[in-house]
Amino acid sequence: MGVGSPAPSRADFRPQIPYLQGSVMLKFFASAVGIVFLIGLLVVVGLLMLIF
């Protein structure tokens, strides 16, 4: 049991690394898009305030 248990965990752990990297990239991309959207919204609101 002690010999068999590290092998499956290692096999389970190896595919998770790219998946975790991908999810981190996705979160970073989503947050970047959100920040850009918020800045754009603030700029648009600011311009509308200046115009009216």
DSSP file (Angstrom, degrees, kcal/mol; ACC not computed):
  #  RESIDUE AA STRUCTURE BP1 BP2  ACC     N-H-->O    O-->H-N    N-H-->O    O-->H-N    TCO  KAPPA ALPHA  PHI   PSI    X-CA   Y-CA   Z-CA
    1    1 A M     >        0   0    0      0, 0.0     4,-2.2     0, 0.0     0, 0.0   0.000 360.0 360.0 360.0 -42.5    0.0    0.0    0.0
    2    2 A G  T  4  +     0   0    0      1,-0.2     0, 0.0     2,-0.2     0, 0.0   0.826 360.0  44.3 -64.1 -30.6    2.8    2.4    0.9
    3    3 A V  T  > S+     0   0    0      1,-0.1     4,-0.6     2,-0.1    -1,-0.2   0.853 116.3  45.8 -81.0 -35.9    4.5    1.6   -2.5
    4    4 A G  T  4 S+     0   0    0      1,-0.2    -2,-0.2     2,-0.1    -1,-0.1   0.780 102.1  65.2 -78.9 -27.2    1.2    1.9   -4.5
    5    5 A S  T  X S+     0   0    0     -4,-2.2     4,-1.3     1,-0.2    -1,-0.2   0.857  96.2  52.2 -73.1 -35.5   -0.1    5.1   -3.0
    6    6 A P  H  > S+     0   0    0      0, 0.0     4,-2.2     0, 0.0    -1,-0.2   0.865 103.4  60.3 -67.2 -31.6    2.6    7.6   -4.2
    7    7 A A  H  X S+     0   0    0     -4,-0.6     4,-2.3     2,-0.2     5,-0.2   0.939 106.4  42.3 -64.6 -49.4    2.2    6.6   -7.8
    8    8 A P  H  > S+     0   0    0      0, 0.0     4,-2.6     0, 0.0    -1,-0.2   0.899 114.4  52.2 -64.4 -37.6   -1.5    7.4   -8.3
    9    9 A S  H  X S+     0   0    0     -4,-1.3     4,-2.4     2,-0.2    -2,-0.2   0.901 110.7  47.9 -65.4 -37.7   -1.1   10.7   -6.4
   10   10 A R  H  X S+     0   0    0     -4,-2.2     4,-2.1     2,-0.2    -1,-0.2   0.906 112.4  49.0 -66.9 -40.4    1.8   11.6   -8.6
   11   11 A A  H  < S+     0   0    0     -4,-2.3    -2,-0.2     1,-0.2    -1,-0.2   0.861 114.2  46.5 -66.4 -35.0   -0.2   10.7  -11.7
   12   12 A D  H  X S+     0   0    0     -4,-2.6     4,-0.7    -5,-0.2    -2,-0.2   0.872 112.9  49.9 -71.0 -37.1   -3.1   12.8  -10.4
   13   13 A F  H  X S+     0   0    0     -4,-2.4     4,-0.9    -5,-0.2     3,-0.4   0.851 100.5  62.8 -73.9 -34.4   -0.8   15.7   -9.5
   14   14 A R  H >< S+     0   0    0     -4,-2.1     3,-0.9     1,-0.2    -1,-0.2   0.922 103.8  44.5 -64.0 -47.3    1.0   16.0  -12.8
   15   15 A P  H 3> S+     0   0    0      0, 0.0     4,-1.1     0, 0.0    -1,-0.2   0.744 105.2  65.5 -69.4 -18.8   -2.1   16.9  -15.1
   16   16 A Q  H 3X S+     0   0    0     -4,-0.7     4,-2.9    -3,-0.4     5,-0.2   0.781  87.2  69.6 -73.1 -24.6   -3.4   19.4  -12.5
   17   17 A I  H <X S+     0   0    0     -3,-0.9     4,-2.5    -4,-0.9    -1,-0.2   0.949 102.0  41.0 -63.6 -51.2   -0.4   21.7  -12.9
   18   18 A P  H  > S+     0   0    0      0, 0.0     4,-2.7     0, 0.0    -1,-0.2   0.891 115.7  53.0 -62.7 -36.3   -1.2   22.9  -16.5
   19   19 A Y  H  X S+     0   0    0     -4,-1.1     4,-2.4     2,-0.2    -2,-0.2   0.925 110.2  46.6 -63.4 -44.0   -4.9   23.1  -15.5
   20   20 A L  H  X S+     0   0    0     -4,-2.9     4,-2.3     2,-0.2    -1,-0.2   0.918 112.4  50.5 -63.4 -42.6   -4.1   25.3  -12.5
   21   21 A Q  H  X S+     0   0    0     -4,-2.5     4,-2.5    -5,-0.2    -2,-0.2   0.920 111.1  49.4 -59.8 -43.8   -1.8   27.5  -14.6
   22   22 A G  H  X S+     0   0    0     -4,-2.7     4,-2.6     1,-0.2    -2,-0.2   0.896 110.4  49.3 -62.9 -41.3   -4.6   27.9  -17.2
   23   23 A S  H  X S+     0   0    0     -4,-2.4     4,-2.6     2,-0.2    -1,-0.2   0.882 111.0  50.0 -67.9 -36.6   -7.2   28.8  -14.5
   24   24 A V  H  X S+     0   0    0     -4,-2.3     4,-2.6     2,-0.2    -2,-0.2   0.920 111.8  48.2 -65.5 -42.8   -4.7   31.4  -13.1
   25   25 A M  H  X S+     0   0    0     -4,-2.5     4,-2.8     2,-0.2    -2,-0.2   0.907 111.8  50.3 -61.5 -42.3   -4.2   32.8  -16.6
   26   26 A L  H  X S+     0   0    0     -4,-2.6     4,-2.9     2,-0.2    -2,-0.2   0.923 111.4  47.4 -62.7 -45.0   -8.0   32.9  -17.1
   27   27 A K  H  X S+     0   0    0     -4,-2.6     4,-2.7     2,-0.2    -2,-0.2   0.916 113.3  48.6 -63.0 -42.8   -8.5   34.7  -13.7
   28   28 A F  H  X S+     0   0    0     -4,-2.6     4,-2.4     2,-0.2    -2,-0.2   0.921 113.3  47.3 -62.4 -44.2   -5.8   37.2  -14.6
   29   29 A F  H  X S+     0   0    0     -4,-2.8     4,-2.6     2,-0.2    -2,-0.2   0.917 113.1  48.5 -62.8 -44.4   -7.3   37.8  -18.1
   30   30 A A  H  X S+     0   0    0     -4,-2.9     4,-2.5     1,-0.2    -2,-0.2   0.910 112.8  47.3 -63.7 -42.6  -10.8   38.2  -16.6
   31   31 A S  H  X S+     0   0    0     -4,-2.7     4,-2.6     2,-0.2    -1,-0.2   0.892 111.8  50.9 -67.1 -38.4   -9.6   40.7  -14.0
   32   32 A A  H  X S+     0   0    0     -4,-2.4     4,-2.5     2,-0.2    -2,-0.2   0.924 111.7  47.3 -63.5 -43.9   -7.6   42.6  -16.6
   33   33 A V  H  X S+     0   0    0     -4,-2.6     4,-2.6     1,-0.2    -2,-0.2   0.910 112.6  50.4 -62.7 -41.9  -10.7   42.8  -18.8
   34   34 A G  H  X S+     0   0    0     -4,-2.5     4,-2.5     2,-0.2    -2,-0.2   0.906 111.1  47.8 -62.6 -42.6  -12.8   43.9  -15.8
   35   35 A I  H  X S+     0   0    0     -4,-2.6     4,-2.6     2,-0.2    -2,-0.2   0.925 113.0  47.8 -65.4 -44.5  -10.3   46.6  -14.8
   36   36 A V  H  X S+     0   0    0     -4,-2.5     4,-2.6     1,-0.2    -2,-0.2   0.906 112.4  50.3 -62.0 -41.5  -10.1   47.9  -18.4
   37   37 A F  H  X S+     0   0    0     -4,-2.6     4,-2.5     2,-0.2    -2,-0.2   0.919 111.3  48.0 -62.5 -44.4  -13.9   47.9  -18.6
   38   38 A L  H  X S+     0   0    0     -4,-2.5     4,-2.5     2,-0.2    -2,-0.2   0.911 112.4  48.6 -64.1 -42.4  -14.2   49.8  -15.3
   39   39 A I  H  X S+     0   0    0     -4,-2.6     4,-2.5     2,-0.2    -2,-0.2   0.925 112.4  49.1 -63.6 -43.9  -11.7   52.4  -16.4
   40   40 A G  H  X S+     0   0    0     -4,-2.6     4,-2.6     1,-0.2    -2,-0.2   0.904 110.9  50.2 -60.5 -41.9  -13.5   52.8  -19.7
   41   41 A L  H  X S+     0   0    0     -4,-2.5     4,-2.7     1,-0.2    -2,-0.2   0.913 110.7  49.2 -63.0 -43.0  -16.8   53.2  -17.9
   42   42 A L  H  X S+     0   0    0     -4,-2.5     4,-2.6     2,-0.2    -2,-0.2   0.898 111.3  49.8 -63.7 -40.1  -15.3   55.9  -15.6
   43   43 A V  H  X S+     0   0    0     -4,-2.5     4,-2.5     2,-0.2    -2,-0.2   0.923 111.8  48.1 -64.2 -44.2  -13.8   57.7  -18.6
   44   44 A V  H  X S+     0   0    0     -4,-2.6     4,-2.4     2,-0.2    -2,-0.2   0.926 113.3  47.2 -62.6 -45.1  -17.2   57.6  -20.4
   45   45 A V  H  X S+     0   0    0     -4,-2.7     4,-2.4     1,-0.2    -2,-0.2   0.912 112.0  51.1 -62.9 -42.0  -19.0   58.9  -17.3
   46   46 A G  H  X S+     0   0    0     -4,-2.6     4,-2.0     1,-0.2    -2,-0.2   0.907 110.6  48.3 -61.7 -42.2  -16.4   61.6  -16.8
   47   47 A L  H  X S+     0   0    0     -4,-2.5     4,-2.5     2,-0.2    -1,-0.2   0.904 110.9  50.8 -65.2 -41.2  -16.8   62.8  -20.5
   48   48 A L  H  X S+     0   0    0     -4,-2.4     4,-2.7     1,-0.2    -2,-0.2   0.896 109.5  51.0 -63.1 -39.5  -20.6   62.8  -20.1
   49   49 A M  H  < S+     0   0    0     -4,-2.4    -1,-0.2     1,-0.2    -2,-0.2   0.893 111.8  47.7 -63.9 -39.3  -20.3   64.9  -17.0
   50   50 A L  H  < S+     0   0    0     -4,-2.0    -2,-0.2     2,-0.2    -1,-0.2   0.896 113.8  47.1 -67.9 -39.8  -18.0   67.3  -18.8
   51   51 A I  H  <        0   0    0     -4,-2.5    -2,-0.2     1,-0.2    -1,-0.2   0.937 360.0 360.0 -69.6 -46.6  -20.3   67.6  -21.8
   52   52 A F     <        0   0    0     -4,-2.7    -1,-0.2    -5,-0.2    -2,-0.2   0.471 360.0 360.0 -91.7 360.0  -23.6   68.1  -19.8
